[in-house]
Amino acid sequence: PGVPCHRGFSIPSHSTMRGARAAVWLCAWLLLGQAVWHATGKDLFWDFDHPLVGWNMNSNTLGDKPPMNSLWHVTNIYGRYQYGSLYYGVDATHNYNVGETRGAVASTPFRVPENAYIYFDFNSATECAKDVICDYIDVQALEISLDEGEWVFLAYLPGTRGSWERYSRAMDPAWTGKMARLRFTFDSGDAERNERNGLVIDNLLITERNLNIIEDMSRYEADAAGGQTLFIIIRTGYSAIVQNPVKVWLGDYMTGSHVVVPGQVVVDHDGTKKVKVTLPPMMGTHVDVR
């Protein structure tokens, strides 16, 4: 009791042994790091909020070139919403100005669900202009390996000039049921003009659900109890394309768990469109809704 843990969470001195055991388990999990994909149904999720276990942080880069001054690591400095992310750069200097640098990081394996999609958030502040793909300097790419086979190129990631963007693509139906690994690669190509922030990856999701129509629903956080109903406002400009049925991601900070539950689109008298969702009975404390 009273021992602090990650995110400022601590066990109060009056806690029950049951609560203390749960908190100790949570602290141990956070300190040791995430070793497997979070799974909810057929959804597989990696939020980079904890140290990576099982990822190859020293993999060869695109074109099978060996790493050079590789900078991939998990940081709590950057994140799409808050907490951790996967970062190619130096925390202390907020750049990748270490001379010529390249590196790749490969995920732990996962089994590809049927009709699967890949989603992740990324923020790229490099020499690449916004929405421009660079294939000679500051090259940033996504690859996949199936059943421990060769790495296959999937996409170059464009520059975003420091803003967050969402990457999404459908996975080939022929990949269904195979064991896959994803690999993010970065190659500066030279030692020049590397004073920008670099590349940040967050919220990696493999799912059979097409989330494109609701990916920009406003983030919402609240202190709430199980059974409580929440209303999440949908951003102006996206409300027109969000229609029933919708699903809502709910994360519980106290347990580290998350579930995906049905939501209902409702419209206020002033035309504001919201998603109505009721928390499952087992959830409470501080809730994170996406």
C-alpha positions in Angstrom: 0.0 0.0 0.0 1.1 3.5 -0.8 3.7 2.3 -3.4 3.4 4.5 -6.6 3.1 2.8 -10.0 3.0 3.9 -13.6 0.7 6.8 -14.6 0.7 8.0 -11.0 -1.4 5.1 -9.9 -0.8 3.9 -6.3 -2.3 1.5 -3.8 -3.9 3.5 -1.0 -3.1 2.4 2.6 -6.6 1.3 3.2 -6.8 -1.0 0.1 -8.0 -4.5 0.5 -5.6 -7.4 -0.3 -7.7 -8.1 -3.4 -7.1 -4.6 -4.6 -3.4 -4.7 -3.7 -2.9 -8.0 -5.6 -4.6 -6.5 -8.6 -2.4 -3.4 -8.4 0.8 -5.4 -7.9 -0.2 -7.5 -11.0 -0.7 -4.2 -13.0 2.6 -2.8 -11.8 4.5 -5.9 -12.7 2.9 -6.0 -16.2 3.7 -2.3 -16.7 7.3 -2.7 -15.5 8.0 -5.9 -17.4 6.5 -4.6 -20.6 3.9 -5.7 -23.2 4.9 -9.1 -24.6 1.8 -10.1 -26.6 -0.8 -8.3 -28.7 -3.9 -7.0 -26.8 -6.8 -9.1 -28.0 -10.5 -8.3 -28.0 -12.4 -10.8 -30.1 -10.6 -10.8 -33.4 -9.1 -7.3 -32.8 -5.3 -7.2 -32.1 -3.9 -3.9 -30.6 -0.6 -2.5 -29.6 -0.5 0.9 -28.0 3.2 1.3 -27.2 2.4 2.5 -23.7 4.8 0.0 -22.2 8.3 -1.4 -23.0 8.3 -3.8 -25.9 9.0 -7.4 -25.3 9.5 -9.8 -28.3 9.9 -7.1 -30.9 13.2 -7.1 -32.9 14.5 -3.6 -32.4 17.6 -4.2 -34.6 16.1 -5.6 -37.8 17.5 -4.9 -41.2 15.9 -2.0 -43.1 14.1 -1.8 -46.5 16.3 -3.4 -49.1 17.8 -5.6 -46.3 20.4 -3.1 -45.4 21.9 -3.5 -41.9 21.0 -0.9 -39.3 23.2 2.1 -38.7 22.8 4.2 -35.6 19.3 2.9 -35.3 17.0 5.0 -33.0 13.8 3.0 -32.7 12.5 2.9 -29.1 9.4 3.3 -27.0 9.0 6.8 -25.5 6.5 8.7 -23.3 7.4 12.0 -24.9 5.2 11.6 -27.9 1.9 9.9 -28.4 -1.2 10.4 -30.5 -3.3 11.1 -27.4 -1.1 10.6 -24.4 1.4 8.2 -22.9 3.7 6.1 -25.1 4.6 5.7 -28.7 7.1 4.0 -31.0 9.7 6.7 -31.9 12.5 7.0 -34.4 14.6 9.8 -32.9 16.4 10.9 -29.7 14.3 11.9 -26.7 16.8 14.5 -25.4 17.2 16.4 -28.6 13.8 15.7 -30.3 15.5 14.9 -33.6 17.4 12.1 -35.4 20.5 14.3 -36.0 23.1 11.6 -35.2 24.8 11.4 -38.6 23.5 9.0 -41.2 21.0 6.7 -39.6 18.7 3.8 -40.5 16.9 1.1 -38.6 13.9 -1.1 -38.5 11.7 -2.6 -35.8 9.8 -5.8 -36.4 6.7 -6.8 -34.4 5.9 -10.1 -32.6 3.9 -12.5 -34.8 0.1 -12.5 -35.0 -2.4 -14.7 -36.9 -4.1 -12.7 -39.7 -7.9 -12.5 -39.1 -10.3 -13.0 -42.0 -11.1 -9.7 -43.9 -8.4 -7.9 -41.9 -7.3 -4.3 -42.0 -4.1 -2.6 -40.7 -4.5 0.7 -38.9 -2.0 2.9 -37.1 -1.4 6.6 -36.3 1.8 8.2 -37.5 3.5 11.6 -37.2 6.4 12.3 -39.5 8.5 15.5 -39.2 11.4 14.8 -41.7 12.7 16.3 -45.0 9.6 14.9 -46.7 7.0 17.6 -47.3 3.4 17.0 -46.1 1.7 14.2 -48.1 4.9 13.7 -50.1 6.5 10.2 -50.3 10.4 10.2 -50.1 12.0 7.1 -51.6 15.7 8.3 -51.5 16.2 10.3 -48.3 14.3 9.9 -45.0 12.6 6.8 -46.4 10.0 5.5 -44.0 8.2 2.3 -45.0 5.9 -0.6 -43.8 6.7 -4.2 -44.6 5.2 -7.6 -43.8 6.5 -11.1 -43.4 4.3 -14.2 -43.6 5.1 -17.5 -41.9 8.6 -16.3 -41.2 9.2 -15.7 -45.0 10.9 -12.8 -46.7 9.9 -9.2 -45.9 7.5 -7.8 -48.5 7.1 -4.1 -49.1 3.6 -2.7 -48.3 3.8 1.1 -48.4 6.0 4.2 -48.1 4.7 6.6 -45.4 4.4 10.2 -46.5 5.6 13.2 -44.6 3.0 14.9 -42.3 5.0 18.0 -41.2 4.4 17.2 -37.5 0.6 16.5 -37.7 -1.0 13.1 -36.9 -2.4 11.0 -39.8 -4.0 7.6 -39.9 -2.7 4.8 -42.1 -5.1 2.1 -43.2 -5.1 -0.7 -45.7 -7.0 -3.9 -46.2 -4.9 -7.0 -45.9 -4.7 -9.5 -48.8 -7.4 -12.2 -48.3 -4.6 -14.8 -49.2 -2.9 -13.9 -45.9 -5.9 -15.0 -43.8 -4.8 -17.6 -41.2 -1.1 -17.0 -41.8 1.3 -16.0 -39.0 2.5 -12.4 -39.8 4.9 -9.8 -38.6 5.0 -6.1 -39.4 8.2 -4.1 -39.8 8.6 -0.3 -39.7 11.8 1.0 -41.4 13.5 4.4 -41.5 16.5 5.4 -43.5 17.8 9.0 -43.5 19.9 8.3 -46.6 22.5 10.9 -45.5 23.6 12.9 -42.5 22.1 16.2 -43.7 19.1 18.2 -42.4 18.2 15.6 -39.7 17.2 18.3 -37.1 13.5 17.5 -37.3 11.5 15.4 -34.8 11.6 12.1 -36.8 8.9 9.4 -37.1 6.4 8.5 -34.4 4.0 5.4 -34.6 1.1 4.8 -32.3 -2.1 2.7 -31.8 -1.3 -0.2 -34.1 -4.5 -2.2 -34.8 -5.2 -5.3 -36.7 -9.0 -5.8 -37.1 -11.7 -7.3 -39.3 -13.7 -4.2 -38.9 -13.5 -1.3 -41.4 -13.0 1.7 -39.1 -12.4 4.3 -41.8 -15.9 5.9 -41.4 -15.4 6.6 -37.6 -11.7 7.0 -37.3 -12.0 10.7 -36.6 -14.6 10.5 -33.9 -13.5 12.8 -31.0 -11.5 11.3 -28.3 -13.3 11.3 -24.9 -12.1 10.6 -21.4 -14.2 10.6 -18.2 -14.4 9.3 -14.7 -17.3 7.0 -14.9 -18.9 3.9 -13.3 -20.1 0.7 -14.8 -23.5 1.0 -16.3 -23.2 4.8 -16.8 -24.1 6.2 -20.2 -21.7 8.5 -22.1 -22.3 10.7 -25.1 -19.3 11.4 -27.3 -19.6 14.3 -29.7 -18.5 13.6 -33.3 -16.3 16.3 -34.8 -17.8 18.7 -37.3 -17.0 17.6 -40.8 -17.2 13.9 -40.0 -20.6 13.7 -38.5 -22.3 13.2 -41.8 -20.6 9.9 -42.6 -21.0 8.3 -39.1 -24.1 6.2 -39.2 -25.5 3.3 -37.2 -24.3 0.7 -36.4 -21.1 1.9 -34.8 -18.6 0.3 -32.3 -16.8 2.1 -29.6 -13.4 1.2 -28.0 -13.5 1.5 -24.2 -10.3 1.2 -22.2 -10.1 1.0 -18.4 -6.9 2.6 -16.9 -7.2 0.7 -13.6 -7.2 -2.8 -15.1 -5.4 -2.1 -18.4 -8.2 -3.9 -20.2 -10.3 -2.8 -23.1 -13.5 -3.9 -24.9 -15.3 -3.0 -28.0 -19.0 -2.4 -27.5 -21.9 -1.2 -29.7 -22.7 2.5 -29.8 -25.8 4.4 -31.1 -25.7 7.6 -33.1 -28.1 10.2 -31.7 -28.8 13.8 -32.8 -29.5 16.6 -30.4 -32.2 19.2 -31.0 -29.5 21.6 -32.3 -28.3 19.0 -34.9 -25.2 17.9 -32.9 -24.5 14.3 -33.7 -23.2 12.1 -30.8 -22.4 8.5 -30.2 -24.3 7.1 -27.1 -22.5 4.2 -25.3 -23.2 2.5 -22.0 -20.3 1.2 -20.0 -20.3 -2.6 -19.3 -20.9 -3.4 -15.6 -17.3 -4.5 -15.0 -15.8 -1.2 -16.2 -15.3 1.9 -14.1 -12.8 4.4 -12.8 -11.1 6.4 -15.6 -12.4 5.4 -19.0 -10.8 6.1 -22.3 -13.2 6.1 -25.3 -12.2 6.1 -29.0 
